[in-house]
Amino acid sequence: MQRLIQLTADGSHTIAIPEMQLTYHSHHGAIQESMQVFIEAGLKPLLASPADTAIRILEIGFGTGLNAILSLREAEQHTRCIEYISTEKYPLTIEEARSVNHGALLQLQEAFLKLHNADWEKPVAISPCFSLLKMHCYLPAPVVTDPVHCIFFDAFAPDVQPELWSQPFFEQLHELLLPGGVLTTYCSKATVRRALSAAGFSVEKIPGPWGKREMVRAYT
């Protein structure tokens, strides 16, 4: 499977897979999309609530590690511990990771490469405030058993990975979310909203990132 690095409108890179006619991020801007969909809509409300415990995030689709490095930046800025768990079926090579400019643009290149160099299947401390557990798994198999506060649902689109946008998989994720937990995703298709609702989530459409009118936030 050929993967090409492409520049998006905000100056950040994405990965394109020509044979599947898809990209990992919006061509309008990879960083701006991830910031709005996952950080602003998912993580920041949790950071605003007072608590002494670590925030546990489950990400479906590690990809380039962009959501992870943005979360690490928030953890360090707020001095709040984050335990980050991410799944990926087709991880980037370290050479590909070095070519992606996310770490450099965020002035976190060393931490960005630590994310990609981290061992799989075990928690790794990337910084004093941020640990990463990468899981090389084939979803929709069961992901983790310990509950989480937030889910970043960043799988490929429903027409590419329909099994991940299904009611049975959303039911698995609903069981993992703590009360008051939140799931955010870039996709607002009616079929996705119906599957989330049928799985037990309360679903809302909210304004999407640049170039996308709407996205979805769902609650337990």
N, C-alpha and C positions, 0 to 999 in steps of 0.2 A: 504494500500500500504506500504510494508516493505521498509525501507530505511536503508542502512548500510554505516557506515563511513569507507573509505578505504584510505590507504596511496598511494600517487603517487611518481614518480621517483625523484622529487625535494624535497621530504620531506613534502610536503603540502597535506592536506586531500582533498578528494572529497566525494561525496555521490553517492552510487550505488543503483539502483532499480532492484533487481534480476528478478522480474517477467516481466519487460520490457526489460531486458538485455541492460541497458544503465547506463551511469555515467554522472554526471553533468559536469565533466571536463576530459581532456585528462589524461590517465594513465602515460603519459610521464612527467607530472608535471602541477598541477593546477595553481600555481602562475605564472610560466613561460608562460603558455598559455594565461592567462588573461592579463599579462603585454604586450605581443606582439600584441595580437588581438585587445585589447580595449584601452590600455593606449598608447602604442607606435604609433599605427596606427590611433587611433581616437582622444584621448584627447591631447596628447603632441603637435601636430601641432597647436591646438587652444591656448594652453598655450604660445606658442612661438610668437603669434601675439599680438601686444600691444592693450590693450582695458581696459576701466574702468568698463565695465558692467560684471555681473556675467555670467559664462558659464552655459547654461542649457543643461542637459543631460537627455535623455529618455532611460531607459534600458528595454528591453523586456526579462524578466526572472531574478528576483532578486536572486533566488537560495540560495546559502550559504552567499551571501553578499560580495563575494570576489571582484567583480568589483567595488562595492561601497566603500569598505575600501581602495582599491588601489587608487581610485579617490580622496578620502579624504586625503590620504597621499600626493598626488600631489598638492592638493589645499593648504595644509599647507606649503609644501616646496616652492611653488611659491607665497605664500601670494595672492592667487587669489580665489575669491568666486565661488563656484559651487552650483547650484541648481539642485539636483539630483532627478529624478522621476523614480520610478521603479514599474513594474507590477509583480505580482506573484499569481498564481492560488493555489499552494499548499505550503504555507510557512512552514519553519522549526519550530519546537517547540523551546522554549528557551533552553530546555535541550539538544536538538540536536545541537543548535548553540554553546552552551558552550563546546561541545565535539569536535567541528571543530577547528583546530589549526591555522586558518588564522590570527586571531588577535594576537595570541601569537607570531607567527613567525615574524610578521611585527612590533612587539612591540607596538601594538595599541589595546590591548585586551579590555580596557575600552570603547574605541570608537566603537569597533566591536560589543560589547554587546549592546551599545546604539542603533546601527542600528537595531538590532533584537528586542529590547524592545520598539522601537518607535511606537507610535500610528499609526494606518492605516488611510488613507483617509484625512490626514492633514499634512502640512509641519511641520517638527520638526528640530530645530537647534541642530545638533550633535556637531559642533564646531563653532567658530566664522567665519570660512571660508566655512562651508559646511552645507547645509540643505537637508533633505530627505523627500520626499513625497512617501510613499508606497501605492500602489493601489491594493487591492485584487479584481481583475477583471478577467473576462472570455473572453479572446481575441478570435476572432478578433473584438470584439465590439470596438467602438471608444474609444481612450485612453485619450488624453488630447486635449485641444483646443489652448492653448498658444504655439507659435513656440519654437523650440529648435535648438541648434547649432550642436548637435551630438546625434546619436542613437547607442547604444550598442545592437546589435541584437543577443541575447544569448538564444534563444528558443531551445527546444529539436530539434533533427534532423528532416529533412523534412518527413521522413517515419513515424515519431512518431506524429508530429503536422503539417500535410500538409497544413492545413488552414492558418497557420501563414507564410508560405513561398510562398504565392500565390500573383499574380498580384494585386487583389483588396486590400489586406492588405498593400502591399508595396505602393500602390497609396495613402492610408491613411497616411502612414509615410512620403511619399514624400511631401505631403501638409503641414506637420508639420515642416519640415526642413527649416530653414532660408536660403537665398541665400548663396552659398558657404559652406553649411552644409555637414556633412559627416556621413555615416552609415558604421559601420564595423561589420563583422561577420566571424566566423571560417569556414563557409561552402562555398565551391567554386564549387558546382555541377553546371553543365551546365543549368539545369532546373531553378535553383535559379538565376543565372546570367541573363537568358532570362526574368524571371519574373520581376527582378529589372529594366532591360532595358525597358521593355514594360510599366512599371510604371513611367518612365520618368527619371530614374537615369542614370548617366554616370558611368560605371562599369569598375573596373580594378582588375586584379588578382595580388596579391603581395605575397612575400614569407611568408609561414606560420610558426607557432611555431614548436618547436622541435617535430618531429614525424609526421608532416603534411606539405606536399610540398607547398601547396598554401592556401590562404585565399582571402577574397574579401573586397575591400573598394569601396564604391559608393558615388557619389556626386550629389548634386542638380545642 
